[in-house]
């Protein structure tokens, strides 16, 4: 078994056409920012994964132009929208074609919400609220990704430990794994494609992040899992802790 680790490779542009966590999502023109099915609010953008990387680095066939996987999760009221559940509508995994991508416009605070705010609030408090709204949509920093394969065949846990115990390395710099076999914290939740009923393949397993600026909220040191059926352009996202 070959595991491809994803490790922190510094920062990159927020609109880079690359595998990254944070920044802004790229999608075909006219794509709407995903909304939570429970609270109807816009979700937080977590990461985009170039599916071509699966062929180049994780041994899933070197086919160019496989597309982009974009991951979103509701953070408007963490824990209240069942955002860990692949079917509850509190998260979204979307597969886009690899060409003609552009930034999805980041939503702004709804005018009706502005009118509902307490008119006696101070101006600086209003600015803090706007910053909080932005934080619920975008991570605080953009992390570029490098790929590393352990020297001997290993599952994700073994590869993680081998990488982390080398001198000068910080385990928090491991962002997850690309492809491979998921290492479940709880029960196996491998999904089947809703279109063809075939078992989906793991695209990425993600750690929460290296610090408070880049951290994704998976229940406190949880793990997230994104699967896709590329022929059907279907994807599923969930997390466990």
C-alpha positions in Angstrom: 0.0 0.0 0.0 1.3 3.4 -0.9 0.4 6.5 1.0 0.9 10.0 -0.4 1.2 12.5 2.4 0.1 16.1 1.9 2.4 18.5 3.8 2.5 22.2 4.3 4.5 24.0 1.6 4.1 27.6 2.6 1.4 30.0 1.5 0.1 30.6 -2.0 -2.2 33.0 -3.8 -5.8 32.7 -2.7 -7.0 32.1 -6.3 -4.2 29.7 -7.3 -5.2 26.8 -9.6 -3.5 24.3 -7.3 -4.3 21.9 -4.5 -4.6 24.1 -1.4 -6.5 24.7 1.8 -8.1 28.1 2.2 -8.3 31.0 -0.3 -11.3 31.3 -2.6 -13.0 28.6 -4.7 -12.6 28.3 -8.4 -15.5 27.2 -10.5 -17.2 27.6 -13.9 -18.8 31.0 -14.5 -22.2 31.4 -12.8 -21.6 28.9 -10.0 -23.4 30.0 -6.9 -21.7 29.9 -3.5 -23.1 26.8 -1.7 -25.6 27.3 1.1 -26.3 25.2 4.2 -29.6 23.2 3.9 -30.2 23.7 7.6 -29.5 27.3 8.3 -29.7 28.6 4.7 -26.4 30.5 5.3 -23.3 30.4 3.0 -20.8 27.7 3.9 -17.1 28.1 4.6 -14.7 27.2 1.8 -12.2 24.7 3.0 -10.0 23.3 0.2 -9.7 22.6 -3.5 -8.0 19.5 -4.8 -6.8 19.1 -8.4 -7.9 15.6 -9.4 -4.9 15.4 -11.8 -2.7 15.2 -8.7 -4.2 11.8 -8.0 -2.6 10.5 -11.1 0.7 12.3 -10.7 1.2 11.5 -7.0 -1.2 8.9 -5.8 -1.2 6.3 -8.5 -4.8 6.7 -9.7 -4.0 7.0 -13.4 -2.1 9.9 -15.1 -5.1 11.4 -17.0 -4.9 15.2 -17.5 -7.9 17.4 -17.1 -9.7 15.3 -14.5 -11.2 18.4 -12.8 -11.3 20.1 -9.5 -12.9 19.0 -6.2 -14.1 21.9 -4.0 -15.0 21.3 -0.3 -17.4 23.5 1.8 -18.7 23.2 5.3 -21.2 25.3 7.3 -19.5 27.2 10.1 -22.3 29.7 10.9 -23.2 27.9 14.1 -20.7 25.0 14.5 -22.2 21.8 15.6 -25.8 22.8 15.0 -26.1 22.0 11.2 -24.8 18.4 11.3 -21.9 19.5 9.1 -20.1 16.2 9.8 -22.9 14.2 8.1 -22.5 13.5 4.4 -26.3 13.6 3.9 -27.6 16.4 6.2 -26.8 19.3 3.9 -24.3 21.0 6.2 -21.4 20.4 3.9 -20.8 20.1 0.2 -18.3 18.5 -2.1 -18.5 19.7 -5.7 -16.6 18.4 -8.8 -15.9 21.0 -11.5 -14.3 20.6 -14.9 -10.7 21.7 -15.1 -11.1 24.4 -17.7 -12.5 28.0 -17.7 -12.5 28.3 -13.9 -12.9 31.6 -12.1 -13.4 32.8 -8.6 -16.9 32.3 -7.1 -17.9 35.7 -5.7 -17.7 35.7 -1.9 -21.1 36.4 -0.4 -21.5 39.6 1.6 -23.6 40.2 4.7 -27.3 40.3 3.7 -28.9 43.7 3.9 -31.8 42.4 5.9 -29.4 41.1 8.5 -27.7 44.5 8.6 -31.0 46.1 9.4 -31.8 43.6 12.2 -28.6 44.4 14.1 -28.9 46.5 17.2 -28.8 50.2 16.1 -27.1 51.0 19.4 -24.0 48.9 18.6 -20.8 50.9 18.3 -19.1 51.2 14.9 -16.2 49.1 16.0 -18.5 46.3 17.1 -20.1 46.3 13.7 -16.7 46.0 12.1 -15.9 43.0 14.4 -19.2 41.4 13.3 -18.2 41.8 9.6 -14.9 40.2 10.3 -16.6 37.3 12.1 -18.9 36.8 9.0 -15.8 36.7 6.7 -14.2 34.1 9.0 -17.2 31.9 8.7 -16.8 31.9 4.9 -13.0 31.8 4.4 -10.1 30.3 6.3 -7.6 32.8 7.7 -4.7 31.8 5.5 -4.0 29.8 2.3 -1.7 26.7 2.6 0.1 25.3 -0.4 0.6 21.5 -0.5 3.6 19.3 -1.2 3.4 15.5 -1.6 5.7 13.0 0.0 5.7 9.2 -0.1 7.2 7.2 2.8 10.3 5.1 2.1 8.4 1.8 2.8 4.8 0.9 2.0 2.7 2.1 4.9 -0.9 3.0 5.8 -1.7 6.6 6.6 -1.0 6.2 10.4 2.4 4.6 9.8 3.3 7.2 7.1 2.3 10.0 9.5 4.5 8.7 12.3 7.5 8.0 10.0 7.3 11.5 8.6 6.8 13.2 12.0 9.6 11.5 13.9 12.3 12.8 11.5 14.3 15.7 13.1 13.1 19.2 12.6 9.6 18.2 11.5 6.3 19.3 13.0 3.4 16.8 12.9 1.1 19.8 12.4 2.6 20.3 9.0 1.0 17.1 7.8 -2.2 18.3 6.1 -3.6 14.9 5.3 -3.3 12.2 2.5 -4.1 12.2 -1.2 -5.9 9.1 -2.3 -5.1 5.8 -0.7 -7.2 4.1 2.0 -9.0 6.2 4.6 -7.9 5.8 8.2 -11.3 6.0 10.0 -11.5 7.3 13.5 -14.8 5.6 13.9 -16.8 3.3 11.7 -16.1 2.9 7.9 -18.4 5.3 6.2 -17.2 4.8 2.6 -20.1 6.2 0.4 -21.6 4.8 -2.8 -22.2 7.0 -5.7 -25.9 8.2 -5.8 -25.8 8.0 -9.6 -24.2 4.6 -10.4 -24.3 2.9 -6.9 -20.6 2.1 -7.1 -18.3 2.6 -4.1 -16.6 5.9 -4.3 -12.8 6.3 -4.1 -11.1 8.5 -1.5 -9.7 11.7 -3.0 -8.4 13.3 0.2 -8.2 12.8 3.9 -7.7 16.1 5.7 -6.2 17.1 9.1 -7.7 20.2 10.7 -4.7 22.4 10.0 -1.4 23.7 11.4 -2.6 26.7 13.5 -5.6 28.8 14.3 -5.3 30.8 11.1 -5.5 27.7 8.8 -7.5 25.3 11.1 -10.7 23.7 9.8 -13.2 22.6 12.4 -13.6 18.9 12.5 -14.7 18.6 16.1 -11.2 19.2 17.6 -8.4 17.3 16.0 -10.8 15.3 13.9 -10.3 14.0 10.4 -12.3 14.8 7.2 -12.8 12.5 4.2 -13.8 13.5 0.6 -14.7 10.8 -1.9 -15.6 11.1 -5.6 -17.0 9.2 -8.5 -15.4 11.1 -11.3 -17.4 9.5 -14.3 -20.6 10.7 -12.6 -19.2 14.0 -11.3 -20.5 13.1 -7.8 -18.6 13.7 -4.5 -19.2 13.3 -0.8 -17.7 14.9 2.2 -17.8 14.0 5.9 -15.7 14.1 9.0 -15.2 12.1 12.2 -13.6 12.8 15.6 
